[in-house]
Amino acid sequence: MSWVGIVIALLCLYAVTKVAGFMIKLLLVAVLLCALYWFAAPYLAAI
């Protein structure tokens, strides 16, 4: 494998970790919104 291939592989690995981190943050935000709705729905229905 040439040095160009190694650089491309490292860039792809960096991009995958960035995308995975973004997806985990997006998943945590979705879980947080679902939890807020879960706890707030009974109070909002009583209004």
C-alpha positions in Angstrom: 0.0 0.0 0.0 1.4 3.3 -1.0 1.5 6.4 1.2 -1.4 7.9 -0.7 -3.5 4.9 0.3 -2.5 5.2 3.9 -3.4 8.9 4.0 -6.8 8.2 2.3 -7.4 5.4 4.9 -6.6 7.7 7.8 -8.9 10.4 6.4 -11.7 7.9 6.0 -11.2 6.7 9.5 -11.3 10.3 10.8 -14.5 11.0 8.8 -16.2 7.8 10.1 -15.4 8.8 13.7 -16.8 12.3 13.1 -20.0 10.9 11.5 -20.4 8.3 14.3 -20.0 11.0 17.0 -22.7 13.2 15.2 -25.1 10.2 15.0 -24.6 9.4 18.7 -25.3 13.1 19.6 -28.4 13.0 17.3 -29.6 9.8 19.0 -29.1 11.3 22.5 -31.1 14.4 21.5 -33.9 12.2 20.2 -34.0 10.2 23.4 -34.0 13.4 25.4 -37.0 14.7 23.4 -38.9 11.5 23.8 -38.2 11.5 27.6 -39.4 15.1 27.9 -42.6 14.2 26.0 -43.1 11.1 28.1 -42.9 13.1 31.3 -44.8 16.2 30.1 -47.7 14.5 28.2 -49.9 13.7 31.3 -49.6 17.3 32.5 -50.2 18.8 29.1 -53.3 16.6 28.6 -54.8 17.9 31.9 -54.7 21.5 30.6 
